[in-house]
């Protein structure tokens, strides 16, 4: 009975195929940013014994990766290394399907690059009379004058300040 079941399980594992969207294409900047955010979070959470939030970071990665048209194999392999402490058998099977030779258990832990996590733009809320009226997106290096000009130029803000003197800008 167990021999038949073991053969059936082996057949089931052999039936698992990788998605056609996974290939050796280079990773996009958005993919690298998502991966490195995941690496940073999982590494910090494992060091602090916060396993639930580490798993949450892996789930966030998966939810983002599902939307990618093409998935870079090296990015997926690094993800499997992060998954390996939580689901070792699944990660090893997927790693074998993905290729790359050696077992994931002996692969070096990926390191995150802080430069890939830097934001190019920031979103700033704009209030008029203490109420949120709009959110503007400006470059991270914008000066206070540029931010103020963008806030005052917003169509949503204009309808509340038109014809009225501005008393205070923060």
N, CA and C atoms as a LAMMPS dump frame, in Angstrom:
ITEM: TIMESTEP
0
ITEM: NUMBER OF ATOMS
510
ITEM: BOX BOUNDS ff ff ff
-5.0000000000000000e+02 5.0000000000000000e+02
-5.0000000000000000e+02 5.0000000000000000e+02
-5.0000000000000000e+02 5.0000000000000000e+02
ITEM: ATOMS id mol type element x y z
1 1 1 N 0.82 -1.182 0
2 1 2 C 0 0 0
3 1 3 C 0.874 1.26 0
4 2 1 N 1.918 1.31 0.874
5 2 2 C 2.76 2.488 0.923
6 2 3 C 3.578 2.637 -0.349
7 3 1 N 3.984 1.53 -0.964
8 3 2 C 4.749 1.603 -2.198
9 3 3 C 3.914 2.215 -3.305
10 4 1 N 2.674 1.833 -3.402
11 4 2 C 1.781 2.393 -4.416
12 4 3 C 1.558 3.873 -4.164
13 5 1 N 1.399 4.245 -2.905
14 5 2 C 1.188 5.645 -2.577
15 5 3 C 2.452 6.463 -2.858
16 6 1 N 3.614 5.915 -2.573
17 6 2 C 4.871 6.616 -2.847
18 6 3 C 5.042 6.827 -4.343
19 7 1 N 4.685 5.837 -5.142
20 7 2 C 4.771 5.979 -6.597
21 7 3 C 3.797 7.04 -7.086
22 8 1 N 2.617 7.077 -6.489
23 8 2 C 1.619 8.073 -6.872
24 8 3 C 2.11 9.474 -6.503
25 9 1 N 2.734 9.619 -5.327
26 9 2 C 3.277 10.912 -4.916
27 9 3 C 4.405 11.36 -5.841
28 10 1 N 5.256 10.436 -6.248
29 10 2 C 6.347 10.774 -7.167
30 10 3 C 5.781 11.222 -8.504
31 11 1 N 4.711 10.556 -8.966
32 11 2 C 4.075 10.959 -10.218
33 11 3 C 3.464 12.356 -10.089
34 12 1 N 2.889 12.639 -8.93
35 12 2 C 2.293 13.954 -8.692
36 12 3 C 3.357 15.04 -8.721
37 13 1 N 4.518 14.769 -8.105
38 13 2 C 5.611 15.741 -8.118
39 13 3 C 6.156 15.947 -9.525
40 14 1 N 6.215 14.877 -10.292
41 14 2 C 6.719 14.982 -11.664
42 14 3 C 5.759 15.774 -12.539
43 15 1 N 4.485 15.808 -12.161
44 15 2 C 3.487 16.53 -12.954
45 15 3 C 3.554 18.035 -12.745
46 16 1 N 4.229 18.476 -11.696
47 16 2 C 4.345 19.913 -11.435
48 16 3 C 5.261 20.535 -12.482
49 17 1 N 4.761 21.558 -13.142
50 17 2 C 5.531 22.259 -14.181
51 17 3 C 5.656 23.731 -13.788
52 18 1 N 6.77 24.313 -14.132
53 18 2 C 6.955 25.743 -13.9
54 18 3 C 6.123 26.533 -14.891
55 19 1 N 5.713 27.704 -14.472
56 19 2 C 4.966 28.598 -15.344
57 19 3 C 5.842 29.003 -16.532
58 20 1 N 5.211 29.179 -17.67
59 20 2 C 5.936 29.61 -18.873
60 20 3 C 6.453 31.036 -18.731
61 21 1 N 5.908 31.79 -17.763
62 21 2 C 6.346 33.175 -17.583
63 21 3 C 7.682 33.275 -16.847
64 22 1 N 8.178 32.153 -16.306
65 22 2 C 9.466 32.154 -15.615
66 22 3 C 10.559 31.849 -16.622
67 23 1 N 11.531 32.746 -16.713
68 23 2 C 12.616 32.555 -17.669
69 23 3 C 13.884 33.242 -17.213
70 24 1 N 14.877 33.213 -18.057
71 24 2 C 16.172 33.809 -17.735
72 24 3 C 16.245 35.287 -18.091
73 25 1 N 15.102 35.915 -18.282
74 25 2 C 15.07 37.344 -18.604
75 25 3 C 15.623 38.141 -17.426
76 26 1 N 16.269 39.252 -17.716
77 26 2 C 16.772 40.079 -16.606
78 26 3 C 15.602 40.663 -15.807
79 27 1 N 15.815 40.839 -14.531
80 27 2 C 14.768 41.372 -13.656
81 27 3 C 14.583 42.864 -13.893
82 28 1 N 13.342 43.296 -13.826
83 28 2 C 13.051 44.724 -13.957
84 28 3 C 13.381 45.427 -12.641
85 29 1 N 13.408 46.743 -12.686
86 29 2 C 13.701 47.516 -11.476
87 29 3 C 12.629 47.284 -10.417
88 30 1 N 11.373 47.177 -10.834
89 30 2 C 10.28 46.936 -9.881
90 30 3 C 10.407 45.554 -9.245
91 31 1 N 10.806 44.564 -10.026
92 31 2 C 10.987 43.217 -9.489
93 31 3 C 12.123 43.185 -8.476
94 32 1 N 13.22 43.841 -8.794
95 32 2 C 14.357 43.887 -7.867
96 32 3 C 14 44.631 -6.588
97 33 1 N 13.222 45.69 -6.715
98 33 2 C 12.81 46.446 -5.532
99 33 3 C 11.938 45.575 -4.631
100 34 1 N 10.999 44.85 -5.222
101 34 2 C 10.132 43.959 -4.441
102 34 3 C 10.947 42.854 -3.775
103 35 1 N 11.862 42.256 -4.535
104 35 2 C 12.7 41.184 -3.981
105 35 3 C 13.554 41.69 -2.832
106 36 1 N 14.211 42.821 -3.004
107 36 2 C 15.119 43.32 -1.973
108 36 3 C 14.361 43.813 -0.736
109 37 1 N 13.152 44.312 -0.918
110 37 2 C 12.323 44.659 0.241
111 37 3 C 11.974 43.39 1.016
112 38 1 N 11.685 42.316 0.285
113 38 2 C 11.377 41.03 0.916
114 38 3 C 12.605 40.471 1.631
115 39 1 N 13.753 40.523 0.988
116 39 2 C 14.995 40.033 1.608
117 39 3 C 15.258 40.786 2.913
118 40 1 N 15.142 42.11 2.877
119 40 2 C 15.39 42.931 4.068
120 40 3 C 14.428 42.558 5.183
121 41 1 N 13.145 42.479 4.875
122 41 2 C 12.141 42.206 5.898
123 41 3 C 12.292 40.805 6.485
124 42 1 N 12.457 39.801 5.624
125 42 2 C 12.578 38.421 6.11
126 42 3 C 13.842 38.253 6.944
127 43 1 N 14.952 38.835 6.498
128 43 2 C 16.21 38.733 7.242
129 43 3 C 16.077 39.362 8.627
130 44 1 N 15.522 40.572 8.69
131 44 2 C 15.359 41.25 9.973
132 44 3 C 14.392 40.498 10.879
133 45 1 N 13.319 39.98 10.291
134 45 2 C 12.326 39.267 11.104
135 45 3 C 12.856 37.933 11.617
136 46 1 N 13.63 37.24 10.82
137 46 2 C 14.219 35.994 11.304
138 46 3 C 15.214 36.267 12.434
139 47 1 N 15.996 37.331 12.294
140 47 2 C 16.941 37.69 13.354
141 47 3 C 16.215 38.037 14.654
142 48 1 N 15.025 38.615 14.544
143 48 2 C 14.253 39.005 15.718
144 48 3 C 13.205 37.984 16.136
145 49 1 N 13.235 36.795 15.531
146 49 2 C 12.282 35.723 15.843
147 49 3 C 10.829 36.154 15.621
148 50 1 N 10.602 36.977 14.615
149 50 2 C 9.254 37.405 14.258
150 50 3 C 8.832 36.629 13.005
151 51 1 N 8.488 35.386 13.187
152 51 2 C 8.237 34.484 12.062
153 51 3 C 6.954 34.831 11.308
154 52 1 N 5.914 35.268 12.02
155 52 2 C 4.653 35.596 11.357
156 52 3 C 4.826 36.753 10.375
157 53 1 N 5.57 37.777 10.778
158 53 2 C 5.75 38.914 9.884
159 53 3 C 6.718 38.579 8.747
160 54 1 N 7.622 37.641 8.976
161 54 2 C 8.497 37.187 7.885
162 54 3 C 7.665 36.473 6.83
163 55 1 N 6.744 35.641 7.273
164 55 2 C 5.86 34.942 6.334
165 55 3 C 4.963 35.95 5.612
166 56 1 N 4.537 36.968 6.324
167 56 2 C 3.735 38.021 5.702
168 56 3 C 4.512 38.713 4.58
169 57 1 N 5.798 38.958 4.792
170 57 2 C 6.629 39.577 3.751
171 57 3 C 6.735 38.669 2.53
172 58 1 N 6.821 37.36 2.761
173 58 2 C 6.849 36.41 1.645
174 58 3 C 5.527 36.446 0.877
175 59 1 N 4.427 36.572 1.609
176 59 2 C 3.117 36.64 0.953
177 59 3 C 2.975 37.922 0.141
178 60 1 N 3.498 39.017 0.648
179 60 2 C 3.47 40.28 -0.094
180 60 3 C 4.252 40.135 -1.394
181 61 1 N 5.403 39.481 -1.33
182 61 2 C 6.198 39.237 -2.537
183 61 3 C 5.392 38.423 -3.552
184 62 1 N 4.776 37.339 -3.089
185 62 2 C 4.001 36.468 -3.988
186 62 3 C 2.862 37.248 -4.636
187 63 1 N 2.14 38.037 -3.852
188 63 2 C 1.033 38.819 -4.401
189 63 3 C 1.504 39.798 -5.468
190 64 1 N 2.675 40.361 -5.278
191 64 2 C 3.224 41.273 -6.281
192 64 3 C 3.733 40.492 -7.497
193 65 1 N 4.395 39.368 -7.259
194 65 2 C 4.982 38.584 -8.352
195 65 3 C 3.913 37.989 -9.267
196 66 1 N 2.744 37.722 -8.743
197 66 2 C 1.664 37.172 -9.567
198 66 3 C 1.314 38.112 -10.711
199 67 1 N 1.456 39.401 -10.5
200 67 2 C 1.083 40.39 -11.518
201 67 3 C 2.149 40.58 -12.601
202 68 1 N 3.357 40.067 -12.392
203 68 2 C 4.437 40.264 -13.361
204 68 3 C 4.177 39.431 -14.61
205 69 1 N 4.38 40.037 -15.769
206 69 2 C 4.217 39.314 -17.037
207 69 3 C 5.308 38.262 -17.2
208 70 1 N 6.545 38.657 -16.959
209 70 2 C 7.666 37.717 -17.01
210 70 3 C 8.365 37.737 -15.655
211 71 1 N 8.757 36.569 -15.231
212 71 2 C 9.402 36.436 -13.929
213 71 3 C 10.834 35.952 -14.137
214 72 1 N 11.775 36.668 -13.586
215 72 2 C 13.185 36.336 -13.717
216 72 3 C 13.518 35.13 -12.843
217 73 1 N 14.162 34.132 -13.429
218 73 2 C 14.527 32.915 -12.689
219 73 3 C 15.449 33.222 -11.503
220 74 1 N 16.453 34.096 -11.641
221 74 2 C 17.282 34.406 -10.468
222 74 3 C 16.488 35.049 -9.322
223 75 1 N 15.51 35.875 -9.652
224 75 2 C 14.668 36.48 -8.621
225 75 3 C 13.861 35.39 -7.926
226 76 1 N 13.318 34.479 -8.714
227 76 2 C 12.525 33.386 -8.142
228 76 3 C 13.392 32.463 -7.273
229 77 1 N 14.621 32.248 -7.692
230 77 2 C 15.527 31.389 -6.908
231 77 3 C 15.857 32.051 -5.565
232 78 1 N 16.105 33.362 -5.58
233 78 2 C 16.359 34.071 -4.322
234 78 3 C 15.128 34.007 -3.416
235 79 1 N 13.948 34.106 -4.005
236 79 2 C 12.731 33.979 -3.213
237 79 3 C 12.632 32.595 -2.574
238 80 1 N 12.984 31.566 -3.328
239 80 2 C 12.926 30.209 -2.783
240 80 3 C 13.914 30.021 -1.629
241 81 1 N 15.048 30.709 -1.683
242 81 2 C 16.001 30.657 -0.568
243 81 3 C 15.366 31.275 0.68
244 82 1 N 14.595 32.354 0.493
245 82 2 C 13.901 32.978 1.621
246 82 3 C 12.771 32.096 2.144
247 83 1 N 12.134 31.363 1.25
248 83 2 C 11.028 30.478 1.62
249 83 3 C 11.515 29.213 2.318
250 84 1 N 12.724 28.795 2.022
251 84 2 C 13.258 27.508 2.464
252 84 3 C 13.182 27.266 3.968
253 85 1 N 13.442 28.234 4.85
254 85 2 C 13.33 27.941 6.288
255 85 3 C 11.901 27.629 6.743
256 86 1 N 10.909 28.1 6.006
257 86 2 C 9.516 27.928 6.402
258 86 3 C 8.854 26.726 5.729
259 87 1 N 9.244 26.448 4.503
260 87 2 C 8.673 25.325 3.75
261 87 3 C 9.814 24.636 3.004
262 88 1 N 10.669 23.905 3.721
263 88 2 C 11.89 23.373 3.107
264 88 3 C 11.644 22.378 1.974
265 89 1 N 10.683 21.493 2.136
266 89 2 C 10.463 20.481 1.102
267 89 3 C 9.91 21.106 -0.174
268 90 1 N 8.95 21.994 -0.016
269 90 2 C 8.37 22.678 -1.171
270 90 3 C 9.423 23.526 -1.879
271 91 1 N 10.204 24.286 -1.11
272 91 2 C 11.235 25.137 -1.695
273 91 3 C 12.262 24.309 -2.458
274 92 1 N 12.675 23.162 -1.893
275 92 2 C 13.661 22.306 -2.569
276 92 3 C 13.095 21.732 -3.868
277 93 1 N 11.846 21.299 -3.846
278 93 2 C 11.232 20.754 -5.065
279 93 3 C 11.132 21.819 -6.146
280 94 1 N 10.68 23.009 -5.766
281 94 2 C 10.574 24.097 -6.741
282 94 3 C 11.95 24.545 -7.218
283 95 1 N 12.923 24.547 -6.314
284 95 2 C 14.292 24.893 -6.701
285 95 3 C 14.866 23.908 -7.694
286 96 1 N 14.55 22.626 -7.523
287 96 2 C 15.016 21.607 -8.469
288 96 3 C 14.356 21.813 -9.828
289 97 1 N 13.069 22.17 -9.824
290 97 2 C 12.371 22.432 -11.094
291 97 3 C 12.937 23.673 -11.775
292 98 1 N 13.315 24.654 -10.962
293 98 2 C 13.84 25.906 -11.494
294 98 3 C 15.251 25.741 -12.04
295 99 1 N 15.972 24.765 -11.519
296 99 2 C 17.347 24.542 -11.963
297 99 3 C 18.313 25.291 -11.066
298 100 1 N 19.527 25.336 -11.456
299 100 2 C 20.528 26.043 -10.67
300 100 3 C 21.468 25.124 -9.928
301 101 1 N 21.273 23.828 -10.092
302 101 2 C 22.253 22.895 -9.556
303 101 3 C 22.04 22.498 -8.12
304 102 1 N 22.765 23.106 -7.202
305 102 2 C 22.83 22.618 -5.83
306 102 3 C 21.53 22.848 -5.062
307 103 1 N 21.475 22.21 -3.919
308 103 2 C 20.323 22.341 -3.047
309 103 3 C 20.251 23.734 -2.44
310 104 1 N 19.056 24.171 -2.121
311 104 2 C 18.873 25.51 -1.553
312 104 3 C 19.411 25.596 -0.124
313 105 1 N 19.467 24.464 0.55
314 105 2 C 19.916 24.46 1.942
315 105 3 C 21.345 24.98 2.085
316 106 1 N 22.155 24.816 1.061
317 106 2 C 23.547 25.255 1.122
318 106 3 C 23.795 26.533 0.327
319 107 1 N 22.75 27.109 -0.224
320 107 2 C 22.888 28.358 -0.979
321 107 3 C 23.117 29.508 0.003
322 108 1 N 23.937 30.469 -0.362
323 108 2 C 24.15 31.609 0.542
324 108 3 C 22.876 32.442 0.675
325 109 1 N 22.661 32.981 1.847
326 109 2 C 21.495 33.81 2.105
327 109 3 C 21.627 35.094 1.304
328 110 1 N 20.576 35.498 0.58
329 110 2 C 20.68 36.715 -0.235
330 110 3 C 20.826 37.968 0.631
331 111 1 N 21.543 38.93 0.114
332 111 2 C 21.745 40.202 0.799
333 111 3 C 20.936 41.266 0.056
334 112 1 N 20.327 42.173 0.814
335 112 2 C 19.557 43.229 0.157
336 112 3 C 20.442 44.428 -0.143
337 113 1 N 20.073 45.145 -1.189
338 113 2 C 20.794 46.336 -1.611
339 113 3 C 19.943 47.552 -1.248
340 114 1 N 20.378 48.366 -0.286
341 114 2 C 19.578 49.528 0.12
342 114 3 C 19.326 50.508 -1.02
343 115 1 N 20.226 50.561 -1.995
344 115 2 C 20.045 51.482 -3.118
345 115 3 C 18.811 51.119 -3.946
346 116 1 N 18.474 49.833 -3.978
347 116 2 C 17.296 49.405 -4.743
348 116 3 C 15.994 49.703 -4.013
349 117 1 N 16.077 50.003 -2.735
350 117 2 C 14.878 50.285 -1.955
351 117 3 C 14.538 51.771 -1.896
352 118 1 N 15.42 52.618 -2.413
353 118 2 C 15.196 54.062 -2.366
354 118 3 C 14.013 54.449 -3.257
355 119 1 N 13.206 55.354 -2.744
356 119 2 C 12.05 55.845 -3.484
357 119 3 C 12.458 57.03 -4.359
358 120 1 N 11.872 57.116 -5.541
359 120 2 C 12.128 58.243 -6.438
360 120 3 C 11.177 59.398 -6.158
361 121 1 N 9.982 59.058 -5.713
362 121 2 C 8.969 60.076 -5.438
363 121 3 C 8.347 59.814 -4.069
364 122 1 N 7.74 60.865 -3.522
365 122 2 C 7.003 60.722 -2.27
366 122 3 C 5.622 61.348 -2.442
367 123 1 N 4.672 60.821 -1.678
368 123 2 C 3.312 61.335 -1.72
369 123 3 C 3.096 62.175 -0.468
370 124 1 N 2.615 63.412 -0.669
371 124 2 C 2.427 64.339 0.446
372 124 3 C 0.957 64.735 0.505
373 125 1 N 0.335 64.581 1.677
374 125 2 C -1.056 65.018 1.811
375 125 3 C -1.131 66.539 1.892
376 126 1 N -2.189 67.1 1.318
377 126 2 C -2.394 68.545 1.335
378 126 3 C -3.705 68.814 2.059
379 127 1 N -3.617 69.635 3.103
380 127 2 C -4.802 69.986 3.881
381 127 3 C -5.142 71.449 3.673
382 128 1 N -6.436 71.719 3.681
383 128 2 C -6.93 73.087 3.68
384 128 3 C -7.932 73.166 4.822
385 129 1 N -7.732 74.112 5.729
386 129 2 C -8.571 74.262 6.928
387 129 3 C -8.636 72.974 7.734
388 130 1 N -7.52 72.271 7.819
389 130 2 C -7.434 71.075 8.647
390 130 3 C -8.052 69.827 8.049
391 131 1 N -8.509 69.907 6.81
392 131 2 C -9.118 68.741 6.172
393 131 3 C -8.303 68.338 4.949
394 132 1 N -8.153 67.036 4.773
395 132 2 C -7.404 66.518 3.631
396 132 3 C -8.152 66.848 2.347
397 133 1 N -7.482 67.528 1.441
398 133 2 C -8.115 67.919 0.182
399 133 3 C -7.494 67.217 -1.027
400 134 1 N -6.2 66.847 -0.926
401 134 2 C -5.525 66.21 -2.055
402 134 3 C -4.237 65.561 -1.557
403 135 1 N -3.683 64.732 -2.407
404 135 2 C -2.361 64.159 -2.177
405 135 3 C -1.554 64.431 -3.432
406 136 1 N -0.374 65.008 -3.248
407 136 2 C 0.481 65.307 -4.392
408 136 3 C 1.696 64.392 -4.37
409 137 1 N 2.216 64.102 -5.538
410 137 2 C 3.411 63.27 -5.674
411 137 3 C 4.526 64.165 -6.207
412 138 1 N 5.628 64.216 -5.441
413 138 2 C 6.766 65.053 -5.821
414 138 3 C 8.043 64.22 -5.765
415 139 1 N 9.088 64.639 -6.488
416 139 2 C 10.375 63.936 -6.39
417 139 3 C 10.921 64.028 -4.972
418 140 1 N 11.687 63.031 -4.563
419 140 2 C 12.212 63.001 -3.192
420 140 3 C 13.13 64.187 -2.901
421 141 1 N 13.785 64.729 -3.893
422 141 2 C 14.698 65.846 -3.675
423 141 3 C 14.051 67.205 -3.847
424 142 1 N 12.729 67.27 -3.876
425 142 2 C 12.043 68.543 -4.104
426 142 3 C 12.259 69.492 -2.925
427 143 1 N 12.406 70.77 -3.258
428 143 2 C 12.58 71.78 -2.214
429 143 3 C 11.211 72.141 -1.628
430 144 1 N 11.244 72.863 -0.524
431 144 2 C 9.995 73.275 0.119
432 144 3 C 9.182 74.182 -0.806
433 145 1 N 9.862 75.031 -1.555
434 145 2 C 9.166 75.928 -2.48
435 145 3 C 8.491 75.133 -3.603
436 146 1 N 9.147 74.11 -4.115
437 146 2 C 8.558 73.275 -5.169
438 146 3 C 7.344 72.502 -4.656
439 147 1 N 7.442 72.027 -3.431
440 147 2 C 6.319 71.291 -2.84
441 147 3 C 5.135 72.229 -2.637
442 148 1 N 5.42 73.42 -2.135
443 148 2 C 4.353 74.397 -1.915
444 148 3 C 3.704 74.799 -3.239
445 149 1 N 4.511 74.987 -4.267
446 149 2 C 3.961 75.354 -5.584
447 149 3 C 3.09 74.238 -6.144
448 150 1 N 3.511 73.003 -5.98
449 150 2 C 2.717 71.876 -6.468
450 150 3 C 1.412 71.759 -5.698
451 151 1 N 1.453 72.008 -4.393
452 151 2 C 0.238 71.936 -3.578
453 151 3 C -0.745 73.036 -3.971
454 152 1 N -0.238 74.235 -4.173
455 152 2 C -1.11 75.349 -4.549
456 152 3 C -1.648 75.213 -5.969
457 153 1 N -0.939 74.48 -6.817
458 153 2 C -1.37 74.295 -8.205
459 153 3 C -2.404 73.181 -8.36
460 154 1 N -2.609 72.395 -7.328
461 154 2 C -3.554 71.284 -7.389
462 154 3 C -4.972 71.799 -7.634
463 155 1 N -5.674 71.173 -8.562
464 155 2 C -7.046 71.585 -8.889
465 155 3 C -7.978 71.417 -7.693
466 156 1 N -7.788 70.342 -6.943
467 156 2 C -8.648 70.085 -5.784
468 156 3 C -8.445 71.136 -4.692
469 157 1 N -7.206 71.618 -4.557
470 157 2 C -6.898 72.627 -3.553
471 157 3 C -7.367 73.996 -4.035
472 158 1 N -7.26 74.261 -5.312
473 158 2 C -7.621 75.558 -5.882
474 158 3 C -9.06 75.954 -5.556
475 159 1 N -9.972 75.004 -5.594
476 159 2 C -11.376 75.348 -5.349
477 159 3 C -11.627 75.792 -3.902
478 160 1 N -10.735 75.42 -2.987
479 160 2 C -10.906 75.81 -1.588
480 160 3 C -10.155 77.093 -1.232
481 161 1 N -9.147 77.471 -2.021
482 161 2 C -8.351 78.662 -1.674
483 161 3 C -8.587 79.822 -2.636
484 162 1 N -9.355 79.612 -3.669
485 162 2 C -9.565 80.642 -4.68
486 162 3 C -10.229 81.876 -4.065
487 163 1 N -9.567 82.994 -4.214
488 163 2 C -10.095 84.257 -3.723
489 163 3 C -9.913 84.471 -2.23
490 164 1 N -9.224 83.595 -1.565
491 164 2 C -9.025 83.716 -0.114
492 164 3 C -7.532 83.87 0.174
493 165 1 N -7.194 84.645 1.152
494 165 2 C -5.775 84.786 1.499
495 165 3 C -5.274 83.554 2.246
496 166 1 N -4.056 83.168 1.942
497 166 2 C -3.444 82.018 2.624
498 166 3 C -2.736 82.561 3.864
499 167 1 N -3.141 82.048 5.028
500 167 2 C -2.601 82.555 6.278
501 167 3 C -1.373 81.788 6.742
502 168 1 N -1.355 80.491 6.465
503 168 2 C -0.284 79.679 7.028
504 168 3 C 0.02 78.519 6.088
505 169 1 N 1.316 78.282 5.84
506 169 2 C 1.757 77.152 5.024
507 169 3 C 2.783 76.395 5.838
508 170 1 N 2.567 75.1 5.974
509 170 2 C 3.516 74.271 6.746
510 170 3 C 4.155 73.257 5.834
